[in-house]
């Protein structure tokens, strides 16, 4: 059973002020025009951080756009990496500023940055790191699109998640690692891990008909982020990336951090739903296809097929208040799918 939703027992809503909305930075200030306080530095706890966040985000986005439009020019990769780094700095500064404002106003139980903003900051940081790491990999003759390249990408993303949570959430006191369900891998943790793993097969059987129905409507074939290699070494590398490293990073971000933060302000039920939708949406952001119809089909199949496992992952986390149970489900779920994909390839299915 999920605990009762504390978000349902909030204070009664105040009637609308006919004079206009109140400035969120300074509630005692005269009513401001809608949105007028969004870009102002007046009353900010850290105005310099706020300005850096906006400017770096705009400059970084502009540099990335120019690099993409420049095509295959020699300066494009350098400009792209520089733009991604500046963009990530801007988003991190924005997240830091947001956390300071929330702590100053004490208007919410959770006083850190939005999980959406933290994830947004992780995207350009991870991309920049992967692009830089692809250079020595290419010089060593390692296929960046093969299993080793995927392993490096997944590991980089997990490290970025952990680093941003440490910098923007834990170090500022918004949440602790223990508060996000991260405990030592003792005997009880291993029992919870095994208990979560037992949910993998039922969740897969729940997911199959959803994917089958949508697959019949949209005749497209989803591409796995860790495609089968046909080799034993490739299978081992894929299992390391998809069944060990990826679940650790994603459970830290989506369950440990995001679900915990939202549960403090919205209650567990709404946090469960929001966290599941967030997880499913993130996994379709990099989908591409030759036609708009194919892209729509891949997006719908990818989203809908991840909602069941996302809901169960969130439910396990909220029930156990530990990251180990959802980690067991996530790792086992991914491992089964990776092995099935490898078996299908080797048998020509």
C-alpha positions in Angstrom: 0.0 0.0 0.0 1.2 3.5 -0.8 1.1 5.9 2.2 -1.7 8.4 2.3 -1.0 11.5 0.2 0.0 14.4 2.5 -0.4 16.6 -0.5 -4.2 16.2 -0.1 -4.2 18.0 3.3 -2.7 21.3 2.3 -3.9 24.7 3.6 -7.0 26.0 1.8 -6.3 28.0 -1.3 -6.4 31.8 -0.9 -8.9 33.6 -3.1 -7.5 35.4 -6.1 -6.2 38.9 -5.5 -8.1 41.3 -7.7 -5.2 43.7 -7.7 -3.0 41.1 -9.5 -0.5 38.4 -8.6 2.0 38.8 -5.8 5.7 39.0 -6.5 7.1 35.5 -5.6 10.5 37.1 -4.7 9.0 39.6 -2.2 5.5 38.7 -1.1 5.1 42.0 0.7 5.7 44.0 -2.5 2.9 45.5 -4.5 1.3 43.2 -7.0 3.3 42.8 -10.2 2.3 42.1 -13.7 2.2 38.4 -14.6 5.7 37.0 -15.2 7.4 40.3 -14.3 9.3 38.7 -11.5 10.8 35.9 -13.6 13.6 37.9 -15.0 14.2 40.5 -12.3 17.2 40.4 -10.0 15.5 42.6 -7.4 15.2 40.7 -4.1 17.2 37.7 -5.3 19.3 35.8 -2.8 22.1 35.5 -5.3 21.5 37.9 -8.1 24.9 37.2 -9.7 24.2 33.5 -9.8 20.8 34.2 -11.3 22.3 36.4 -14.1 25.1 33.9 -14.8 22.5 31.1 -15.2 20.4 33.0 -17.7 23.3 34.4 -19.7 25.3 31.2 -19.9 22.2 29.3 -20.9 21.4 31.7 -23.7 25.0 31.9 -24.9 25.4 28.1 -24.7 22.3 27.4 -26.6 23.4 29.9 -29.3 26.8 28.3 -29.6 25.3 24.8 -29.9 22.9 26.0 -32.6 25.7 27.6 -34.6 27.8 24.5 -34.3 24.9 22.3 -35.6 24.2 24.7 -38.5 27.8 24.9 -39.4 27.8 21.3 -40.5 31.1 19.4 -40.9 33.4 22.4 -40.6 36.7 22.0 -38.6 35.6 24.4 -35.9 32.2 22.7 -35.4 33.2 20.1 -32.8 35.1 22.6 -30.7 32.3 25.1 -30.8 29.8 22.3 -30.0 31.7 21.2 -26.9 32.2 24.8 -25.8 28.5 25.5 -26.2 27.5 22.4 -24.3 29.9 23.2 -21.4 28.6 26.8 -21.2 25.0 25.6 -21.4 25.5 23.1 -18.6 27.1 25.8 -16.4 24.2 28.0 -17.1 21.6 25.4 -16.1 23.6 24.4 -13.0 23.8 28.1 -12.0 20.0 28.3 -12.6 19.4 25.2 -10.5 21.6 26.7 -7.7 19.7 30.0 -7.8 16.4 28.2 -7.7 17.4 26.2 -4.6 18.5 29.4 -2.8 15.2 31.1 -3.5 13.2 28.1 -2.3 15.2 27.9 0.9 14.7 31.7 1.5 11.0 31.6 1.0 10.5 28.2 2.8 7.3 27.8 0.7 7.9 24.1 0.1 9.1 21.1 2.2 11.7 20.3 -0.5 14.1 23.2 -0.8 16.4 22.1 -3.6 16.3 22.7 -7.4 13.7 21.1 -9.6 14.4 17.5 -10.7 13.6 18.7 -14.2 16.2 21.4 -14.1 18.9 19.0 -12.7 18.2 16.5 -15.4 18.3 19.4 -18.0 21.8 20.3 -16.7 23.0 16.7 -17.0 22.2 16.5 -20.7 24.7 19.0 -22.1 27.3 18.0 -19.5 27.0 14.3 -20.5 27.1 15.1 -24.2 30.2 17.3 -23.9 32.0 14.6 -21.9 31.1 11.8 -24.3 32.3 13.9 -27.3 35.6 14.6 -25.7 36.1 10.9 -24.7 35.2 9.8 -28.2 38.5 11.4 -29.5 40.9 9.1 -27.7 38.5 6.2 -28.3 38.7 6.9 -32.1 42.5 7.1 -31.9 42.6 3.7 -30.2 40.3 2.2 -32.9 37.4 1.7 -30.6 34.0 1.9 -32.3 32.1 4.6 -30.4 28.8 3.1 -31.7 29.6 -0.4 -30.4 29.2 -1.9 -27.0 32.3 -0.3 -25.5 31.2 3.1 -26.8 27.8 2.6 -25.3 29.4 1.5 -22.0 31.5 4.7 -21.9 28.3 6.8 -22.6 26.3 5.1 -20.0 29.0 5.4 -17.4 29.6 9.0 -18.2 25.9 9.8 -17.8 25.7 7.9 -14.4 28.7 9.8 -13.1 27.2 13.2 -14.2 24.0 12.3 -12.4 25.8 11.5 -9.2 28.0 14.6 -9.4 25.1 17.0 -10.0 23.1 15.4 -7.2 26.1 15.9 -4.9 26.7 19.5 -6.0 23.2 20.8 -6.3 21.2 18.7 -3.8 23.3 17.0 -1.1 26.0 19.6 -0.5 23.4 22.4 -0.1 21.4 20.3 2.4 18.2 19.9 0.3 18.4 16.1 0.6 20.8 13.5 2.0 22.0 10.3 0.3 20.2 8.4 3.1 17.1 10.5 2.5 17.1 9.4 -1.2 17.1 5.8 -0.1 20.8 5.1 -0.7 22.0 2.7 2.0 25.0 0.5 2.4 24.9 -2.8 0.6 24.3 -4.9 3.7 22.3 -8.1 4.1 18.9 -6.3 4.2 19.8 -4.4 1.1 20.6 -7.6 -0.8 17.3 -9.0 0.4 15.5 -6.0 -1.0 17.4 -6.2 -4.2 16.4 -9.8 -4.7 12.8 -9.0 -3.8 12.7 -6.3 -6.5 14.3 -8.6 -9.0 11.4 -11.0 -8.6 9.1 -8.4 -10.1 11.0 -8.3 -13.4 9.2 -11.2 -15.2 5.7 -10.1 -14.2 6.5 -6.5 -15.4 7.8 -7.9 -18.7 4.7 -9.9 -19.2 2.7 -6.7 -18.5 4.8 -4.7 -21.0 4.6 -7.2 -23.9 0.9 -6.8 -24.7 1.2 -3.0 -24.5 4.1 -3.0 -27.0 2.4 -5.6 -29.2 -0.8 -3.6 -29.5 1.0 -0.4 -30.4 3.3 -2.4 -32.7 0.3 -3.6 -34.6 -1.0 -0.1 -35.0 2.4 1.4 -35.9 4.5 -0.9 -38.1 7.8 0.2 -36.7 10.6 -1.7 -35.0 12.1 0.0 -31.9 15.9 0.1 -31.8 17.5 -0.9 -28.5 19.9 1.6 -27.0 22.2 -1.4 -26.4 21.8 -3.4 -29.6 22.9 -7.1 -29.6 26.5 -7.6 -30.8 26.5 -11.3 -31.6 29.6 -11.9 -29.5 30.1 -13.1 -25.9 32.3 -10.1 -25.1 29.7 -7.7 -26.5 27.0 -9.4 -24.5 29.1 -9.0 -21.3 29.8 -5.3 -22.0 26.1 -4.7 -22.7 25.1 -6.4 -19.5 27.6 -4.3 -17.5 26.3 -1.1 -19.1 22.6 -1.9 -19.2 22.1 -4.1 -16.1 24.6 -2.6 -13.7 25.7 1.0 -14.5 22.6 2.4 -16.1 20.2 1.2 -13.4 22.4 2.7 -10.6 22.5 6.1 -12.3 18.8 6.2 -13.2 17.6 5.0 -9.9 19.6 7.7 -8.1 18.1 10.3 -10.4 14.5 9.2 -11.0 13.6 7.4 -7.8 16.1 8.5 -5.2 16.1 12.2 -6.1 13.1 13.1 -8.3 10.5 10.9 -6.6 11.7 11.8 -3.1 11.6 15.5 -3.9 8.2 15.4 -5.4 6.8 13.2 -2.6 7.8 15.8 -0.1 5.8 18.5 -1.8 3.0 16.7 -3.7 2.6 13.5 -1.7 3.6 9.9 -2.7 0.8 9.2 -5.2 1.4 12.3 -7.4 5.1 11.8 -7.0 4.7 8.2 -8.2 2.8 9.3 -11.4 5.0 12.3 -12.1 8.2 10.2 -11.6 6.9 7.5 -13.9 6.0 9.9 -16.7 9.3 11.7 -16.3 11.2 8.4 -16.6 9.2 7.4 -19.7 9.6 10.8 -21.4 13.4 10.9 -20.8 13.8 7.6 -22.6 12.2 8.8 -25.8 14.1 12.1 -26.1 16.7 10.7 -28.5 14.3 8.8 -30.8 14.7 9.6 -34.5 13.2 8.1 -37.7 13.1 8.7 -41.4 9.5 9.9 -41.5 7.2 11.7 -39.1 4.8 8.7 -38.9 7.6 6.4 -38.0 8.9 8.8 -35.4 5.4 9.1 -33.8 5.1 5.3 -33.7 8.5 4.9 -32.1 7.7 7.6 -29.5 4.4 6.1 -28.6 5.7 2.6 -28.3 8.8 3.7 -26.4 6.8 5.8 -24.0 3.9 3.3 -23.3 6.2 0.3 -22.9 8.2 2.1 -20.2 5.3 3.3 -18.1 4.5 -0.1 -16.5 8.0 -0.7 -15.3 8.4 3.0 -14.2 5.2 2.8 -12.1 6.4 -0.4 -10.4 9.8 1.0 -9.8 8.3 4.0 -8.2 5.9 1.9 -6.1 8.7 -0.3 -4.8 10.8 2.8 -3.9 8.0 4.5 -2.0 7.0 1.2 -0.3 10.5 0.3 0.8 12.0 3.8 1.2 15.1 2.2 -0.2 16.7 2.3 -3.6 17.7 -1.3 -3.5 14.3 -2.8 -4.4 13.8 -0.8 -7.5 17.4 -1.3 -8.4 16.9 -5.0 -8.3 13.9 -4.8 -10.6 15.6 -2.3 -13.0 18.8 -4.4 -13.3 17.0 -7.7 -13.8 14.4 -6.2 -16.2 17.2 -4.8 -18.4 19.3 -7.9 -18.2 16.5 -10.1 -19.4 15.8 -7.8 -22.4 19.5 -7.7 -23.3 19.8 -11.5 -23.2 16.6 -11.9 -25.2 17.9 -9.5 -27.8 21.2 -11.4 -28.1 19.3 -14.7 -28.4 17.1 -13.3 -31.1 20.1 -12.1 -33.1 22.0 -15.3 -32.9 18.9 -17.3 -34.0 18.0 -14.9 -36.8 14.7 -13.9 -35.3 
